[in-house]
Amino acid sequence: MGMKMRLACVIFLASLACWLNAAQAALTTYSYFYAGEQTAYTGVTPGSTINVPLYLQEVNSDGSPNSLLASEDGLFATGVSVTFSSSSGSGPTTITGITPNSGSPTTGFDDIRDQSYTSSSAAVLEQVNFSDSDGVAADTQANGVSDVLLGTLTLQASFTPSQTTTFTVGAYDPSNGNTVTFDSGYDLDNNADPLNPAGASALYFGAAPTNFSVTTSSVPEPASCSLLIASGVMLMRRICRSKQRRSILLPAVR
């Protein structure tokens, strides 16, 4: 094979590799989800306090290092809501608070627009200032998945053993996109938003809600068992002492 032919083959193969890489990158799409840190909290002590970090999760279709959030310098704004969904009985787990991811970009939002809750619902709306040079970044990507911390939900577990309560984590306002990227302003709640840059509808899917559940333990924790045993022993001692006193005070029957 002549030198020119070899050179032509090398150029062709290099071009093919570049084309394949570009095609692979073009095929990458992104899905988004609002989610709690865990899908199920089990064995929770009845009546205890639980903190649930809330995230916007980005899932890459091909598991590559590509990230739309990274290429967009993170999020400019975001909103998230949590609502009670169902309970296995009366006296469910309740919401007692919610805190935003406040701070400075690229780790937190420095303009908190809403922070509110009731016993059955909660919401946060936050953004970065227009003077900021970056948005809030996602954490390190692993296997095509990365997360942006949105805030932390606080719950009081049901006082009933073996009680399961389910909550839904979703958009702040389903009818109005509130989660947008920093550079191009992609509306991650709605990939068909007419204000999106061209090609958005083929690039990603609007963020979807997810559920998480809280299930209280069926038996007391070891520390609680010890307390119950100690209380029982003290009660038995009092009963025995009371009987002894009565036997001393009561006159003997002849």
Backbone torsions as a table, in degrees:
resi	resn	phi	psi	omega
1	MET	NA	131.2	-177.7
2	GLY	-73.6	164.6	-178.7
3	MET	-60.3	-40.9	-180.0
4	LYS	-64.0	-39.7	179.9
5	MET	-65.5	-43.3	178.6
6	ARG	-60.4	-44.8	-180.0
7	LEU	-62.1	-40.4	178.7
8	ALA	-63.6	-39.0	178.7
9	CYS	-65.2	-42.9	-179.8
10	VAL	-62.0	-45.0	-179.9
11	ILE	-63.6	-40.8	-179.9
12	PHE	-63.5	-46.4	-178.9
13	LEU	-64.8	-39.1	178.8
14	ALA	-65.1	-41.7	178.7
15	SER	-64.7	-40.4	178.6
16	LEU	-62.6	-41.9	179.3
17	ALA	-62.8	-42.3	178.7
18	CYS	-63.9	-41.2	-179.8
19	TRP	-64.6	-41.6	179.1
20	LEU	-64.5	-41.4	178.2
21	ASN	-63.6	-42.0	178.9
22	ALA	-65.5	-40.5	179.0
23	ALA	-64.8	-39.9	179.1
24	GLN	-63.7	-43.8	179.6
25	ALA	-63.7	-38.5	-179.1
26	ALA	-66.5	-27.5	-179.2
27	LEU	-81.9	-11.6	-178.2
28	THR	-69.4	125.7	175.2
29	THR	-125.0	164.3	-173.2
30	TYR	-128.2	139.0	174.8
31	SER	-116.8	145.1	-177.7
32	TYR	-125.3	145.5	-177.6
33	PHE	-142.4	141.8	167.7
34	TYR	-91.4	130.0	-172.6
35	ALA	-153.5	153.6	169.2
36	GLY	-81.8	166.8	-178.0
37	GLU	-61.3	-36.6	177.2
38	GLN	-124.5	153.2	176.4
39	THR	-84.5	-21.2	-179.8
40	ALA	-148.2	127.0	173.3
41	TYR	-106.4	112.7	-174.8
42	THR	-117.9	160.3	178.9
43	GLY	66.0	28.1	-176.8
44	VAL	-78.3	134.7	179.3
45	THR	-65.4	126.5	179.8
46	PRO	-54.3	133.0	178.0
47	GLY	82.4	-1.9	-176.9
48	SER	-82.0	168.5	178.8
49	THR	-95.5	137.0	-179.4
50	ILE	-126.2	133.5	174.0
51	ASN	-107.0	125.5	-176.7
52	VAL	-118.5	104.0	174.1
53	PRO	-62.8	140.1	-178.9
54	LEU	-113.0	138.1	-173.9
55	TYR	-133.3	154.8	159.6
56	LEU	-98.6	120.7	-176.2
57	GLN	-105.6	130.1	175.5
58	GLU	-105.4	126.1	179.4
59	VAL	-117.0	120.2	-179.3
60	ASN	-83.2	135.2	-174.3
61	SER	-67.1	-25.6	-175.2
62	ASP	-116.6	5.1	177.7
63	GLY	71.8	10.2	-179.1
64	SER	-80.0	173.0	178.0
65	PRO	-73.3	-4.2	-179.6
66	ASN	-61.2	140.5	178.6
67	SER	-146.8	122.9	176.8
68	LEU	-66.5	-40.0	179.5
69	LEU	-60.9	-41.9	179.7
70	ALA	-66.2	-43.0	-178.5
71	SER	-69.3	-20.7	-179.7
72	GLU	-97.9	10.0	-177.9
73	ASP	59.4	35.8	174.0
74	GLY	83.6	-156.7	-177.3
75	LEU	-100.9	138.0	170.6
76	PHE	-82.9	-43.1	-178.0
77	ALA	-148.3	158.6	176.9
78	THR	-159.0	157.1	172.9
79	GLY	-139.7	153.1	178.4
80	VAL	-148.9	145.8	177.0
81	SER	-129.7	153.1	175.5
82	VAL	-131.4	129.8	179.8
83	THR	-132.4	145.6	173.9
84	PHE	-62.7	134.9	-179.1
85	SER	-110.8	-51.4	-178.0
86	SER	-163.0	165.2	177.6
87	SER	-145.1	148.2	-179.3
88	SER	-80.3	-4.5	179.5
89	GLY	-173.4	-170.7	179.8
90	SER	-76.6	162.9	179.5
91	GLY	65.9	55.5	-176.0
92	PRO	-74.1	172.3	170.4
93	THR	-64.6	139.3	-175.4
94	THR	-123.2	158.1	177.5
95	ILE	-85.1	131.9	179.6
96	THR	-121.1	0.4	177.6
97	GLY	170.3	164.2	173.7
98	ILE	-151.1	138.3	178.4
99	THR	-123.5	139.5	178.6
100	PRO	-77.3	169.9	172.6
101	ASN	-87.7	75.7	-176.6
102	SER	-86.8	149.5	-178.8
103	GLY	156.4	-147.9	179.0
104	SER	-121.8	141.7	176.1
105	PRO	-57.8	141.5	18.9
106	THR	-100.6	10.7	-176.0
107	THR	-104.1	-18.2	-177.9
108	GLY	-152.0	169.9	-179.4
109	PHE	-98.3	134.7	-176.3
110	ASP	-105.1	12.5	176.7
111	ASP	-139.3	96.7	-177.5
112	ILE	-90.9	119.6	-175.0
113	ARG	-95.6	-30.0	-180.0
114	ASP	-155.0	141.0	176.3
115	GLN	-151.6	100.8	-173.0
116	SER	-145.9	155.8	178.8
117	TYR	-160.5	156.4	166.5
118	THR	-126.9	-174.5	-179.9
119	SER	-67.9	-17.3	-176.5
120	SER	-123.7	1.7	179.7
121	SER	-155.1	157.9	179.0
122	ALA	-156.2	156.4	-178.9
123	ALA	-154.6	149.6	174.9
124	VAL	-136.9	137.1	173.9
125	LEU	-132.0	126.0	-172.9
126	GLU	-149.4	157.0	177.9
127	GLN	-155.2	172.7	173.5
128	VAL	-97.2	157.8	178.8
129	ASN	-68.9	153.3	-179.1
130	PHE	-65.3	-20.9	179.9
131	SER	-82.7	-8.7	-178.9
132	ASP	-72.1	146.1	-178.5
133	SER	-92.0	-9.9	179.3
134	ASP	-142.1	158.7	173.4
135	GLY	-92.8	-168.3	178.1
136	VAL	-89.7	122.4	-171.8
137	ALA	-85.9	159.2	173.0
138	ALA	-82.1	164.1	177.0
139	ASP	-76.1	-179.7	-178.4
140	THR	-61.9	129.1	-177.5
141	GLN	-72.8	139.3	176.8
142	ALA	-135.3	120.2	179.0
143	ASN	53.6	39.8	176.6
144	GLY	81.1	8.1	-178.1
145	VAL	-121.4	133.3	174.7
146	SER	-144.1	159.9	-174.5
147	ASP	-132.9	147.5	169.5
148	VAL	-113.9	124.8	178.5
149	LEU	-71.3	128.3	-179.2
150	LEU	-105.2	-28.4	-178.7
151	GLY	165.4	-173.0	-178.7
152	THR	-134.0	127.9	178.2
153	LEU	-94.2	139.3	176.9
154	THR	-113.5	131.7	-177.4
155	LEU	-125.6	152.4	166.9
156	GLN	-109.8	119.0	-177.6
157	ALA	-63.8	149.8	176.0
158	SER	-55.4	146.0	176.8
159	PHE	-82.6	-4.4	-178.5
160	THR	-92.6	125.9	177.0
161	PRO	-61.6	149.3	177.0
162	SER	59.0	28.6	178.6
163	GLN	-93.9	131.5	178.0
164	THR	-114.3	125.1	177.6
165	THR	-120.8	134.0	-177.9
166	THR	-113.8	136.9	178.2
167	PHE	-122.7	152.4	177.1
168	THR	-112.0	129.1	176.5
169	VAL	-104.1	124.1	-176.1
170	GLY	-149.8	-165.2	-178.8
171	ALA	-66.1	153.5	176.9
172	TYR	-63.2	-45.6	178.8
173	ASP	-141.0	101.5	-176.2
174	PRO	-57.1	-23.4	-178.2
175	SER	-90.4	-3.4	-176.7
176	ASN	-147.1	117.3	-177.9
177	GLY	-63.7	125.3	179.5
178	ASN	-116.5	-10.7	-179.1
179	THR	-104.9	109.2	-175.0
180	VAL	-132.0	149.7	-179.4
181	THR	-77.5	161.3	-172.2
182	PHE	-74.6	-48.1	-172.7
183	ASP	-77.4	-57.3	-172.6
184	SER	-98.6	-11.2	-179.7
185	GLY	71.6	34.8	174.2
186	TYR	-62.1	128.7	175.9
187	ASP	-82.5	101.9	-175.2
188	LEU	-75.8	-10.9	173.7
189	ASP	-81.4	-20.8	-175.1
190	ASN	-151.0	103.1	-178.4
191	ASN	-72.8	-7.5	178.6
192	ALA	-102.0	11.0	178.6
193	ASP	-56.9	125.5	-177.9
194	PRO	-62.6	-16.5	178.8
195	LEU	-86.4	-5.4	179.1
196	ASN	-67.6	153.8	170.8
197	PRO	-62.4	158.7	-179.8
198	ALA	-58.9	142.2	177.2
199	GLY	87.1	0.2	-177.7
200	ALA	-62.7	-37.4	-176.2
201	SER	-64.9	-23.5	178.2
202	ALA	-95.9	-9.8	-174.7
203	LEU	-90.1	-36.2	-176.4
204	TYR	-150.8	167.8	178.1
205	PHE	-113.1	139.3	-177.6
206	GLY	-57.7	145.4	-174.8
207	ALA	-60.1	134.0	-177.6
208	ALA	-108.4	151.0	176.6
209	PRO	-77.6	158.0	173.5
210	THR	-137.8	165.7	179.4
211	ASN	-111.4	154.4	165.8
212	PHE	-139.1	155.4	-176.7
213	SER	-125.2	155.1	176.3
214	VAL	-125.3	121.8	-179.5
215	THR	-121.1	122.7	179.2
216	THR	-77.6	154.7	-178.7
217	SER	-69.3	154.6	-177.1
218	SER	-87.0	-19.3	179.9
219	VAL	-130.6	156.0	179.0
220	PRO	-61.4	151.8	175.3
221	GLU	-66.1	158.8	-179.7
222	PRO	-50.6	-41.4	-179.5
223	ALA	-63.6	-38.7	178.8
224	SER	-67.0	-38.5	178.0
225	CYS	-61.5	-42.3	179.9
226	SER	-62.7	-40.5	179.4
227	LEU	-64.8	-40.8	179.0
228	LEU	-65.2	-40.7	179.2
229	ILE	-64.3	-44.6	-179.7
230	ALA	-62.4	-41.0	178.4
231	SER	-64.0	-39.1	178.8
232	GLY	-64.4	-41.5	179.1
233	VAL	-62.8	-44.0	179.9
234	MET	-63.2	-39.2	179.6
235	LEU	-64.9	-42.1	179.0
236	MET	-62.9	-40.1	178.9
237	ARG	-62.4	-42.0	179.6
238	ARG	-63.7	-40.6	179.8
239	ILE	-63.9	-43.7	-179.9
240	CYS	-63.8	-42.8	179.4
241	ARG	-64.1	-39.3	179.3
242	SER	-62.9	-40.5	178.8
243	LYS	-65.6	-39.0	179.5
244	GLN	-64.0	-42.3	179.6
245	ARG	-63.2	-40.2	-179.4
246	ARG	-64.6	-39.6	-179.3
247	SER	-66.5	-27.9	179.6
248	ILE	-79.2	-40.4	-175.6
249	LEU	-77.2	-34.0	-177.3
250	LEU	-73.1	135.5	178.9
251	PRO	-68.1	149.7	179.8
252	ALA	-69.5	139.1	-179.8
253	VAL	-88.1	124.4	179.4
254	ARG	-96.6	NA	NA
